[in-house]
Amino acid sequence: MKRTTVVRIFWAGAAVCVVASVLFFMGIIPLPVCAALLIVAFPVTVLSLFFCWMAGEFGGDIPFIGY
């Protein structure tokens, strides 16, 4: 993936995490909904941050992250 694509995925995942947390603390959504959103969005955010650090500007490949 290109770096710009990965950065967009990172910011989208981070936004979902922040919005879900804020809505929960404001009492708009219940805990199970917040947890479901965080369970999906947090790993995507962390992986895309790592890919952002490893991805090149012009390459179309996904870097190897090891085991």
C-alpha positions as CSV (number, residue, x, y, z in Angstrom):
1,M,0.0,0.0,0.0
2,K,1.1,3.5,-0.5
3,R,1.9,5.6,2.5
4,T,-0.9,8.1,1.9
5,T,-3.4,5.3,1.9
6,V,-2.1,3.9,5.1
7,V,-2.1,7.3,6.8
8,R,-5.8,7.7,5.8
9,I,-6.6,4.3,7.3
10,F,-4.8,5.3,10.5
11,W,-6.7,8.5,10.9
12,A,-10.0,6.9,10.2
13,G,-9.3,4.2,12.8
14,A,-8.1,6.8,15.3
15,A,-11.2,8.9,14.7
16,V,-13.5,5.9,15.3
17,C,-11.7,5.2,18.6
18,V,-12.0,8.7,19.8
19,V,-15.6,9.3,18.7
20,A,-16.7,6.0,20.2
21,S,-15.0,6.9,23.5
22,V,-16.4,10.4,23.6
23,L,-19.9,9.1,22.8
24,F,-19.7,6.5,25.6
25,F,-18.5,9.0,28.2
26,M,-21.3,11.4,27.2
27,G,-23.8,8.5,27.7
28,I,-25.0,8.4,24.1
29,I,-23.9,4.8,23.3
30,P,-23.8,1.9,25.8
31,L,-20.6,0.1,26.8
32,P,-21.1,-3.0,24.5
33,V,-21.4,-0.7,21.4
34,C,-18.3,1.2,22.4
35,A,-16.4,-2.0,23.1
36,A,-17.4,-3.4,19.7
37,L,-16.2,-0.3,17.9
38,L,-12.9,-0.3,19.8
39,I,-12.3,-4.0,19.2
40,V,-12.6,-3.4,15.5
41,A,-11.0,0.0,15.1
42,F,-8.0,-0.3,17.6
43,P,-6.1,-3.1,15.9
44,V,-6.7,-1.4,12.5
45,T,-5.2,1.8,13.9
46,V,-2.2,0.1,15.4
47,L,-1.4,-2.0,12.3
48,S,-1.8,1.0,10.0
49,L,0.5,3.1,12.2
50,F,3.1,0.4,11.9
51,F,2.6,0.1,8.1
52,C,2.9,3.9,7.9
53,W,6.3,3.8,9.5
54,M,7.5,1.0,7.2
55,A,5.8,1.9,3.9
56,G,7.6,3.8,1.2
57,E,6.3,6.8,-0.5
58,F,6.0,5.3,-4.0
59,G,5.9,1.5,-3.5
60,G,2.7,-0.5,-3.8
61,D,3.7,-3.3,-1.6
62,I,3.1,-4.1,2.1
63,P,6.2,-4.4,4.1
64,F,7.1,-7.6,6.0
65,I,6.5,-7.2,9.7
66,G,7.9,-10.5,10.9
67,Y,6.6,-12.7,13.6
